[in-house]
Amino acid sequence: MTVATQPMTLEEYLNFDDGTDTRYELVDGHLIAMPTESDLNDRIASFLYACFLKLGIPYYRLSMKAQIAVSGKLANARQPDLMVLSEESAAALEGARQRLINHDMPPPMLVVEVVSPQQENRDYRHKRTEYAGRHIPEYWIIDPIAQKVTVLEWVEGLYEEQVYQGDQSILSPSCPNLALTAAQVLAAG
């Protein structure tokens, strides 16, 4: 749901407080109220958080609450279901007033989005373009509806995609020691 406001800059968005617990993304300068996270999305993101911890990724490089500034017609900010920060992006966030990776900071190493019903275009098209604009090395689209995990790897200026289903082992360029199948990730939901 779009909140009726005048277009905002990223700075205005960062200072916005309507006195509620509503979470917003900034899309083309407009506040978009984010739906309450579904239990399914939360369980999948939490499962992956635990898996990345087991791989040895330090807790301070994992975030389910950080946002990332992306380019659009105006200023935009997205809040992925899970981010694996690089050491550089984690260091850049240290002491920051808000957990926002702005355009001056290095991008996260990996971004995970869990597709919600009726939101397929947002995750497969819009966010793909926005994350490509930030040169995020790896972007996962986990689709419980279509029962697949799409891993996009940034290669020579474009995302190359690999789709995993069922018992196929997910190959992660950022986490080569990952030992998960698409079915295991989707079953977490």
C-alpha positions in Angstrom: 0.0 0.0 0.0 1.4 3.4 -1.0 1.2 6.1 1.6 0.0 9.4 0.1 2.8 11.8 0.5 4.8 14.1 -1.6 7.9 12.4 -3.2 10.6 12.2 -0.5 14.4 12.3 -0.8 16.4 9.5 0.8 17.4 11.9 3.6 13.7 12.7 4.3 12.8 9.0 4.3 15.6 8.3 6.8 14.2 11.0 9.2 10.5 10.0 8.7 8.6 8.8 11.7 4.8 8.5 11.7 4.7 7.3 15.3 3.7 3.8 14.3 5.6 0.5 14.0 4.8 0.3 10.3 7.8 -0.5 8.2 8.2 1.3 4.9 10.3 1.0 1.7 10.9 4.1 -0.4 10.0 3.4 -4.0 10.3 6.2 -6.6 10.2 8.7 -3.8 7.0 7.4 -2.2 6.5 5.5 1.1 5.3 1.9 0.5 4.0 0.3 3.7 5.5 -3.2 3.9 3.1 -5.9 4.8 3.6 -7.7 8.1 6.3 -10.3 7.4 4.6 -13.7 6.9 5.6 -16.5 9.2 6.8 -18.4 6.1 9.2 -15.6 5.0 10.5 -15.2 8.5 11.1 -18.9 9.0 13.0 -19.2 5.7 15.1 -16.2 6.5 15.8 -17.4 10.0 16.8 -20.8 8.8 19.3 -19.3 6.3 20.6 -17.0 9.1 21.4 -20.1 11.2 22.9 -21.9 8.2 25.2 -19.0 7.4 26.3 -18.8 11.1 27.2 -22.5 10.9 29.3 -21.8 7.8 31.4 -19.5 10.0 30.0 -16.1 8.9 30.1 -13.9 11.9 26.8 -12.7 13.4 27.6 -9.0 12.8 27.7 -9.7 9.0 24.1 -11.1 9.0 21.1 -8.9 9.1 17.4 -9.3 8.8 16.7 -5.6 9.5 19.2 -3.6 7.4 18.1 -1.6 4.4 19.9 -0.8 1.2 19.7 2.3 -0.9 19.0 1.5 -4.5 18.5 3.7 -7.6 15.1 4.3 -9.2 13.3 7.3 -10.7 13.9 9.0 -7.3 15.6 7.8 -4.2 14.7 4.2 -3.1 15.4 2.0 -0.1 14.7 -1.7 0.2 14.7 -4.0 3.2 15.6 -7.6 2.1 14.5 -10.6 4.1 18.2 -11.3 4.8 21.6 -9.8 4.0 25.0 -11.2 4.3 27.3 -8.2 4.6 30.9 -8.1 3.4 33.5 -7.1 5.9 33.6 -3.7 4.3 29.9 -3.1 4.4 29.7 -4.3 8.0 32.5 -1.9 8.9 30.7 0.9 7.1 27.6 0.4 9.1 29.4 0.5 12.4 28.2 3.4 14.4 25.7 4.4 11.7 22.6 6.1 13.0 20.4 3.7 11.0 21.1 0.3 9.4 21.0 1.6 5.9 23.7 0.8 3.3 23.8 4.0 1.4 25.2 4.6 -2.0 28.6 5.6 -0.6 29.0 2.2 1.2 30.2 -1.1 -0.3 27.3 -3.4 -1.2 26.4 -6.5 0.8 27.9 -9.7 -0.3 24.5 -11.5 -0.7 20.9 -10.4 -0.6 18.0 -12.9 0.0 14.4 -12.1 -0.9 11.5 -14.6 -0.1 8.7 -14.1 -2.6 5.3 -13.2 -1.1 2.0 -13.9 -2.9 1.1 -11.3 -5.5 4.7 -9.8 -5.1 6.4 -11.8 -7.8 7.2 -8.8 -10.1 8.7 -6.9 -7.2 11.2 -9.6 -6.4 11.9 -11.0 -9.9 12.0 -7.8 -11.8 12.1 -4.6 -9.8 14.5 -5.6 -7.1 16.6 -7.6 -9.6 17.2 -4.4 -11.5 17.8 -2.3 -8.4 20.2 -4.8 -6.9 22.1 -5.0 -10.2 22.5 -1.3 -10.1 24.3 -1.7 -6.8 26.5 -4.5 -8.2 25.5 -6.9 -5.4 27.6 -10.0 -6.1 24.8 -12.5 -5.3 21.0 -12.3 -5.0 18.7 -15.2 -4.0 15.1 -15.3 -4.8 13.4 -17.9 -2.8 9.9 -18.7 -4.2 7.8 -21.0 -1.9 4.9 -20.6 -4.4 6.8 -21.9 -7.4 9.0 -24.2 -5.2 12.3 -22.9 -6.5 15.4 -21.0 -5.4 17.0 -18.7 -8.0 20.6 -17.7 -7.4 21.8 -14.7 -9.4 25.5 -14.1 -9.6 26.9 -10.7 -10.8 29.2 -11.5 -13.7 30.7 -8.9 -16.0 28.0 -6.4 -15.5 25.0 -8.7 -15.6 23.2 -11.2 -13.4 23.6 -14.8 -14.5 20.9 -17.0 -13.0 20.7 -20.6 -11.9 17.4 -22.1 -10.7 17.3 -24.9 -8.1 14.4 -27.2 -7.3 13.8 -30.3 -5.2 17.0 -32.1 -4.2 19.3 -30.0 -6.3 22.2 -28.7 -4.2 22.4 -24.9 -4.2 25.7 -23.6 -5.5 26.5 -20.2 -3.9 29.5 -18.3 -5.3 29.7 -16.3 -2.0 29.5 -19.4 0.2 31.1 -22.3 -1.6 30.9 -24.6 1.5 27.1 -24.3 1.6 25.5 -27.7 1.7 21.8 -27.1 1.2 19.2 -28.2 -1.3 16.3 -26.2 -2.6 13.9 -28.6 -0.8 15.7 -28.0 2.5 15.4 -24.2 2.2 11.8 -24.4 1.1 10.9 -26.9 3.8 12.0 -24.3 6.4 8.9 -22.4 5.6 
